[in-house]
Amino acid sequence: MPPGHGENCCMSTALWIIVAMLAVGTIAGGLMRLQAWLRRPVSPEVIDAARRDDAEDE
């Protein structure tokens, strides 16, 4: 094995672990923001438009 190869391997593994943690954190943060956005109350205009659309379908 060339000198210093073991250290490079560990450094590469640590780098990939950090990249994976950042990716998981980004995805989790996005899902939390999406959940908060979906929990927002809907305006009455949107509800009325949906009811009118349902009435037209029947």
Biopython code that builds the backbone (N, CA, C, O; Angstrom):
import numpy as np
from Bio.PDB.StructureBuilder import StructureBuilder

atoms = [
    (1, "MET", "N", (0.841, -1.186, 0.000)),
    (1, "MET", "CA", (0.000, 0.000, 0.000)),
    (1, "MET", "C", (0.887, 1.251, 0.000)),
    (1, "MET", "O", (1.881, 1.288, 0.726)),
    (2, "PRO", "N", (0.559, 2.262, -0.783)),
    (2, "PRO", "CA", (1.383, 3.474, -0.788)),
    (2, "PRO", "C", (1.285, 4.192, 0.550)),
    (2, "PRO", "O", (0.277, 4.079, 1.248)),
    (3, "PRO", "N", (2.325, 4.925, 0.904)),
    (3, "PRO", "CA", (2.285, 5.651, 2.182)),
    (3, "PRO", "C", (1.167, 6.702, 2.186)),
    (3, "PRO", "O", (0.935, 7.394, 1.195)),
    (4, "GLY", "N", (0.498, 6.793, 3.309)),
    (4, "GLY", "CA", (-0.569, 7.779, 3.466)),
    (4, "GLY", "C", (-1.897, 7.355, 2.877)),
    (4, "GLY", "O", (-2.863, 8.116, 2.929)),
    (5, "HIS", "N", (-1.970, 6.155, 2.315)),
    (5, "HIS", "CA", (-3.214, 5.698, 1.686)),
    (5, "HIS", "C", (-4.309, 5.492, 2.731)),
    (5, "HIS", "O", (-5.473, 5.799, 2.473)),
    (6, "GLY", "N", (-3.950, 4.979, 3.899)),
    (6, "GLY", "CA", (-4.930, 4.747, 4.964)),
    (6, "GLY", "C", (-5.571, 6.029, 5.451)),
    (6, "GLY", "O", (-6.775, 6.069, 5.702)),
    (7, "GLU", "N", (-4.774, 7.079, 5.586)),
    (7, "GLU", "CA", (-5.312, 8.362, 6.044)),
    (7, "GLU", "C", (-6.272, 8.941, 5.006)),
    (7, "GLU", "O", (-7.311, 9.497, 5.361)),
    (8, "ASN", "N", (-5.931, 8.812, 3.751)),
    (8, "ASN", "CA", (-6.784, 9.333, 2.683)),
    (8, "ASN", "C", (-8.125, 8.609, 2.673)),
    (8, "ASN", "O", (-9.167, 9.219, 2.433)),
    (9, "CYS", "N", (-8.091, 7.316, 2.933)),
    (9, "CYS", "CA", (-9.322, 6.530, 2.960)),
    (9, "CYS", "C", (-10.233, 7.015, 4.085)),
    (9, "CYS", "O", (-11.436, 7.186, 3.882)),
    (10, "CYS", "N", (-9.671, 7.235, 5.255)),
    (10, "CYS", "CA", (-10.482, 7.695, 6.391)),
    (10, "CYS", "C", (-11.023, 9.096, 6.145)),
    (10, "CYS", "O", (-12.163, 9.402, 6.497)),
    (11, "MET", "N", (-10.198, 9.945, 5.538)),
    (11, "MET", "CA", (-10.636, 11.302, 5.246)),
    (11, "MET", "C", (-11.778, 11.274, 4.228)),
    (11, "MET", "O", (-12.740, 12.033, 4.350)),
    (12, "SER", "N", (-11.671, 10.405, 3.232)),
    (12, "SER", "CA", (-12.721, 10.288, 2.228)),
    (12, "SER", "C", (-14.015, 9.786, 2.864)),
    (12, "SER", "O", (-15.098, 10.274, 2.541)),
    (13, "THR", "N", (-13.905, 8.812, 3.765)),
    (13, "THR", "CA", (-15.090, 8.292, 4.453)),
    (13, "THR", "C", (-15.736, 9.382, 5.301)),
    (13, "THR", "O", (-16.958, 9.531, 5.296)),
    (14, "ALA", "N", (-14.922, 10.141, 6.027)),
    (14, "ALA", "CA", (-15.459, 11.223, 6.855)),
    (14, "ALA", "C", (-16.148, 12.269, 5.985)),
    (14, "ALA", "O", (-17.196, 12.801, 6.353)),
    (15, "LEU", "N", (-15.554, 12.560, 4.831)),
    (15, "LEU", "CA", (-16.162, 13.535, 3.926)),
    (15, "LEU", "C", (-17.522, 13.051, 3.436)),
    (15, "LEU", "O", (-18.472, 13.832, 3.383)),
    (16, "TRP", "N", (-17.627, 11.773, 3.077)),
    (16, "TRP", "CA", (-18.900, 11.232, 2.604)),
    (16, "TRP", "C", (-19.939, 11.204, 3.722)),
    (16, "TRP", "O", (-21.126, 11.405, 3.466)),
    (17, "ILE", "N", (-19.507, 10.957, 4.952)),
    (17, "ILE", "CA", (-20.448, 10.990, 6.083)),
    (17, "ILE", "C", (-20.994, 12.403, 6.261)),
    (17, "ILE", "O", (-22.189, 12.584, 6.495)),
    (18, "ILE", "N", (-20.123, 13.402, 6.152)),
    (18, "ILE", "CA", (-20.567, 14.795, 6.288)),
    (18, "ILE", "C", (-21.528, 15.158, 5.154)),
    (18, "ILE", "O", (-22.547, 15.808, 5.386)),
    (19, "VAL", "N", (-21.203, 14.739, 3.932)),
    (19, "VAL", "CA", (-22.083, 15.018, 2.790)),
    (19, "VAL", "C", (-23.446, 14.365, 2.999)),
    (19, "VAL", "O", (-24.478, 14.979, 2.730)),
    (20, "ALA", "N", (-23.451, 13.115, 3.480)),
    (20, "ALA", "CA", (-24.715, 12.413, 3.718)),
    (20, "ALA", "C", (-25.527, 13.108, 4.808)),
    (20, "ALA", "O", (-26.746, 13.230, 4.690)),
    (21, "MET", "N", (-24.860, 13.564, 5.866)),
    (21, "MET", "CA", (-25.578, 14.255, 6.944)),
    (21, "MET", "C", (-26.180, 15.564, 6.437)),
    (21, "MET", "O", (-27.307, 15.906, 6.793)),
    (22, "LEU", "N", (-25.436, 16.296, 5.611)),
    (22, "LEU", "CA", (-25.976, 17.536, 5.049)),
    (22, "LEU", "C", (-27.179, 17.253, 4.151)),
    (22, "LEU", "O", (-28.162, 17.993, 4.173)),
    (23, "ALA", "N", (-27.098, 16.189, 3.369)),
    (23, "ALA", "CA", (-28.217, 15.844, 2.487)),
    (23, "ALA", "C", (-29.452, 15.475, 3.295)),
    (23, "ALA", "O", (-30.553, 15.928, 2.985)),
    (24, "VAL", "N", (-29.280, 14.661, 4.324)),
    (24, "VAL", "CA", (-30.416, 14.267, 5.164)),
    (24, "VAL", "C", (-31.003, 15.491, 5.859)),
    (24, "VAL", "O", (-32.223, 15.632, 5.941)),
    (25, "GLY", "N", (-30.145, 16.374, 6.357)),
    (25, "GLY", "CA", (-30.629, 17.593, 7.008)),
    (25, "GLY", "C", (-31.397, 18.491, 6.058)),
    (25, "GLY", "O", (-32.415, 19.074, 6.430)),
    (26, "THR", "N", (-30.908, 18.604, 4.826)),
    (26, "THR", "CA", (-31.593, 19.431, 3.829)),
    (26, "THR", "C", (-32.962, 18.857, 3.492)),
    (26, "THR", "O", (-33.946, 19.592, 3.413)),
    (27, "ILE", "N", (-33.023, 17.551, 3.296)),
    (27, "ILE", "CA", (-34.303, 16.910, 2.974)),
    (27, "ILE", "C", (-35.270, 17.032, 4.145)),
    (27, "ILE", "O", (-36.444, 17.347, 3.949)),
    (28, "ALA", "N", (-34.787, 16.783, 5.363)),
    (28, "ALA", "CA", (-35.657, 16.885, 6.538)),
    (28, "ALA", "C", (-36.165, 18.317, 6.712)),
    (28, "ALA", "O", (-37.338, 18.527, 7.019)),
    (29, "GLY", "N", (-35.293, 19.290, 6.518)),
    (29, "GLY", "CA", (-35.712, 20.686, 6.626)),
    (29, "GLY", "C", (-36.760, 21.047, 5.589)),
    (29, "GLY", "O", (-37.720, 21.756, 5.888)),
    (30, "GLY", "N", (-36.576, 20.562, 4.373)),
    (30, "GLY", "CA", (-37.560, 20.818, 3.324)),
    (30, "GLY", "C", (-38.902, 20.192, 3.635)),
    (30, "GLY", "O", (-39.947, 20.796, 3.391)),
    (31, "LEU", "N", (-38.878, 18.972, 4.177)),
    (31, "LEU", "CA", (-40.140, 18.313, 4.536)),
    (31, "LEU", "C", (-40.841, 19.044, 5.672)),
    (31, "LEU", "O", (-42.069, 19.139, 5.684)),
    (32, "MET", "N", (-40.074, 19.561, 6.625)),
    (32, "MET", "CA", (-40.689, 20.313, 7.728)),
    (32, "MET", "C", (-41.328, 21.603, 7.205)),
    (32, "MET", "O", (-42.423, 21.971, 7.630)),
    (33, "ARG", "N", (-40.642, 22.292, 6.280)),
    (33, "ARG", "CA", (-41.221, 23.510, 5.701)),
    (33, "ARG", "C", (-42.459, 23.197, 4.891)),
    (33, "ARG", "O", (-43.430, 23.953, 4.928)),
    (34, "LEU", "N", (-42.444, 22.090, 4.157)),
    (34, "LEU", "CA", (-43.614, 21.683, 3.377)),
    (34, "LEU", "C", (-44.787, 21.376, 4.296)),
    (34, "LEU", "O", (-45.924, 21.747, 4.004)),
    (35, "GLN", "N", (-44.512, 20.695, 5.414)),
    (35, "GLN", "CA", (-45.569, 20.367, 6.366)),
    (35, "GLN", "C", (-46.165, 21.649, 6.952)),
    (35, "GLN", "O", (-47.383, 21.763, 7.085)),
    (36, "ALA", "N", (-45.314, 22.607, 7.301)),
    (36, "ALA", "CA", (-45.810, 23.873, 7.846)),
    (36, "ALA", "C", (-46.641, 24.618, 6.800)),
    (36, "ALA", "O", (-47.651, 25.236, 7.135)),
    (37, "TRP", "N", (-46.216, 24.559, 5.530)),
    (37, "TRP", "CA", (-46.962, 25.225, 4.464)),
    (37, "TRP", "C", (-48.328, 24.574, 4.263)),
    (37, "TRP", "O", (-49.317, 25.263, 4.012)),
    (38, "LEU", "N", (-48.382, 23.248, 4.372)),
    (38, "LEU", "CA", (-49.655, 22.549, 4.183)),
    (38, "LEU", "C", (-50.615, 22.768, 5.351)),
    (38, "LEU", "O", (-51.828, 22.649, 5.178)),
    (39, "ARG", "N", (-50.098, 23.084, 6.522)),
    (39, "ARG", "CA", (-50.959, 23.308, 7.689)),
    (39, "ARG", "C", (-51.555, 24.711, 7.717)),
    (39, "ARG", "O", (-52.429, 24.991, 8.537)),
    (40, "ARG", "N", (-51.098, 25.597, 6.835)),
    (40, "ARG", "CA", (-51.640, 26.954, 6.812)),
    (40, "ARG", "C", (-53.126, 26.929, 6.512)),
    (40, "ARG", "O", (-53.584, 26.085, 5.742)),
    (41, "PRO", "N", (-53.888, 27.838, 7.104)),
    (41, "PRO", "CA", (-55.317, 27.885, 6.780)),
    (41, "PRO", "C", (-55.532, 28.338, 5.337)),
    (41, "PRO", "O", (-54.776, 29.145, 4.795)),
    (42, "VAL", "N", (-56.575, 27.798, 4.743)),
    (42, "VAL", "CA", (-56.900, 28.126, 3.354)),
    (42, "VAL", "C", (-57.852, 29.316, 3.351)),
    (42, "VAL", "O", (-58.746, 29.407, 4.193)),
    (43, "SER", "N", (-57.657, 30.219, 2.408)),
    (43, "SER", "CA", (-58.510, 31.404, 2.347)),
    (43, "SER", "C", (-59.928, 31.018, 1.921)),
    (43, "SER", "O", (-60.108, 30.035, 1.202)),
    (44, "PRO", "N", (-60.922, 31.770, 2.351)),
    (44, "PRO", "CA", (-62.316, 31.465, 1.997)),
    (44, "PRO", "C", (-62.558, 31.469, 0.487)),
    (44, "PRO", "O", (-63.413, 30.731, -0.002)),
    (45, "GLU", "N", (-61.814, 32.293, -0.256)),
    (45, "GLU", "CA", (-61.993, 32.328, -1.710)),
    (45, "GLU", "C", (-61.655, 30.979, -2.332)),
    (45, "GLU", "O", (-62.331, 30.529, -3.258)),
    (46, "VAL", "N", (-60.613, 30.337, -1.822)),
    (46, "VAL", "CA", (-60.208, 29.033, -2.358)),
    (46, "VAL", "C", (-61.269, 27.987, -2.035)),
    (46, "VAL", "O", (-61.578, 27.137, -2.870)),
    (47, "ILE", "N", (-61.827, 28.043, -0.832)),
    (47, "ILE", "CA", (-62.865, 27.086, -0.436)),
    (47, "ILE", "C", (-64.105, 27.268, -1.309)),
    (47, "ILE", "O", (-64.689, 26.287, -1.768)),
    (48, "ASP", "N", (-64.512, 28.527, -1.540)),
    (48, "ASP", "CA", (-65.677, 28.786, -2.395)),
    (48, "ASP", "C", (-65.441, 28.289, -3.817)),
    (48, "ASP", "O", (-66.334, 27.706, -4.431)),
    (49, "ALA", "N", (-64.246, 28.517, -4.337)),
    (49, "ALA", "CA", (-63.936, 28.066, -5.697)),
    (49, "ALA", "C", (-63.971, 26.545, -5.779)),
    (49, "ALA", "O", (-64.435, 25.993, -6.777)),
    (50, "ALA", "N", (-63.491, 25.866, -4.756)),
    (50, "ALA", "CA", (-63.515, 24.400, -4.756)),
    (50, "ALA", "C", (-64.948, 23.887, -4.690)),
    (50, "ALA", "O", (-65.285, 22.901, -5.345)),
    (51, "ARG", "N", (-65.794, 24.549, -3.903)),
    (51, "ARG", "CA", (-67.199, 24.129, -3.820)),
    (51, "ARG", "C", (-67.904, 24.337, -5.158)),
    (51, "ARG", "O", (-68.697, 23.496, -5.583)),
    (52, "ARG", "N", (-67.615, 25.454, -5.818)),
    (52, "ARG", "CA", (-68.224, 25.706, -7.127)),
    (52, "ARG", "C", (-67.765, 24.666, -8.139)),
    (52, "ARG", "O", (-68.557, 24.200, -8.959)),
    (53, "ASP", "N", (-66.498, 24.304, -8.083)),
    (53, "ASP", "CA", (-65.962, 23.298, -9.001)),
    (53, "ASP", "C", (-66.621, 21.946, -8.751)),
    (53, "ASP", "O", (-66.942, 21.229, -9.699)),
    (54, "ASP", "N", (-66.828, 21.590, -7.471)),
    (54, "ASP", "CA", (-67.500, 20.328, -7.144)),
    (54, "ASP", "C", (-68.950, 20.347, -7.626)),
    (54, "ASP", "O", (-69.454, 19.337, -8.117)),
    (55, "ALA", "N", (-69.619, 21.488, -7.487)),
    (55, "ALA", "CA", (-71.013, 21.591, -7.924)),
    (55, "ALA", "C", (-71.115, 21.446, -9.445)),
    (55, "ALA", "O", (-72.086, 20.878, -9.945)),
    (56, "GLU", "N", (-70.135, 21.948, -10.175)),
    (56, "GLU", "CA", (-70.147, 21.817, -11.634)),
    (56, "GLU", "C", (-69.925, 20.374, -12.061)),
    (56, "GLU", "O", (-70.453, 19.947, -13.087)),
    (57, "ASP", "N", (-69.153, 19.618, -11.292)),
    (57, "ASP", "CA", (-68.873, 18.219, -11.636)),
    (57, "ASP", "C", (-70.103, 17.335, -11.466)),
    (57, "ASP", "O", (-70.227, 16.314, -12.143)),
    (58, "GLU", "N", (-71.010, 17.713, -10.575)),
    (58, "GLU", "CA", (-72.180, 16.859, -10.295)),
    (58, "GLU", "C", (-73.285, 17.027, -11.291)),
    (58, "GLU", "O", (-74.323, 16.375, -11.178)),
]
sb = StructureBuilder()
sb.init_structure("model")
sb.init_model(0)
sb.init_chain("A")
sb.init_seg("    ")
for serial, (resi, resn, name, xyz) in enumerate(atoms, 1):
    if name == "N":
        sb.init_residue(resn, " ", resi, " ")
    sb.init_atom(name, np.array(xyz, "f"), 0.0, 1.0, " ", f" {name:<3s}", serial, name[0])
structure = sb.get_structure()
